[in-house]
């Protein structure tokens, strides 16, 4: 008798990969967003913005490594198809991540007069990474086919995701800072929220249009009634976020947490909408989760290792956010 249900194993790994991607988008999304906002901040403000993400940014990328690792070992056929189709944006993303990492370390060691080029490199790496991820999202929604209309849509989602990352980055700065920088971050968030709305709206409209199967899943009765709360909740949350941003900052800083929490919930809602749309396919309209899965024996062994490693990653992630909670302190290079 098998240790694990052969039918359930691919579903378990798909869920684990989905959670990893969601955590990466939320956690690395805000520190990418902080990097995108560098051109709008003064030098001392950039130091404080870096201090706000310093304890977290490197660990946040662990979730991307985990998601790609699960795709490789649990769904090798899909891994080949997806990364082959997205080779160019993946390469751009990796270059951006490397540039960010180098710039983050070197700006802390460079003489004060030489920090500006490294700040520019950190911004450029953040922009490359955000645009590449948005482009990959658009191409995935379009079925991984390189035609001019689909590339144009991917370019739209690339820009929208970059602006959405700037919104959650601004929300993080609101949470972690105060004073003039916090007030600036409120203004940044007022602009960035529309990127998130545009991106979610574009994906929501395009996804059912490119697939009759997805159209039926969303607009067939009674599914349309059952799923109506998802867009309604998203619209309500956007309205609440806009109202909150118009009232921030407050005298006692009591609602500084709300923009970041609202951005996280919006991303979660968008993720579940996409997951529902594409299930059970892992390569849109081509490979299902079960078609692309590795053998049952391999998945059983991998699952044992995952159940050991995953709690460790969750543990140190939670620990880092607990230890470094509160406002970011002044960054010193002495």
Secondary structure as GFF3:
##gff-version 3
##sequence-region A 1 334
A	DSSP	alpha_helix	6	36	.	.	.	ID=ss1
A	DSSP	three_ten_helix	38	40	.	.	.	ID=ss2
A	DSSP	alpha_helix	43	53	.	.	.	ID=ss3
A	DSSP	alpha_helix	57	60	.	.	.	ID=ss4
A	DSSP	alpha_helix	62	74	.	.	.	ID=ss5
A	DSSP	alpha_helix	76	85	.	.	.	ID=ss6
A	DSSP	alpha_helix	87	109	.	.	.	ID=ss7
A	DSSP	three_ten_helix	112	114	.	.	.	ID=ss8
A	DSSP	alpha_helix	115	141	.	.	.	ID=ss9
A	DSSP	alpha_helix	148	176	.	.	.	ID=ss10
A	DSSP	alpha_helix	179	209	.	.	.	ID=ss11
A	DSSP	alpha_helix	212	219	.	.	.	ID=ss12
A	DSSP	alpha_helix	223	247	.	.	.	ID=ss13
A	DSSP	alpha_helix	258	278	.	.	.	ID=ss14
A	DSSP	beta_strand	281	283	.	.	.	ID=ss15
A	DSSP	beta_strand	287	288	.	.	.	ID=ss16
A	DSSP	alpha_helix	289	292	.	.	.	ID=ss17
A	DSSP	alpha_helix	296	323	.	.	.	ID=ss18
###
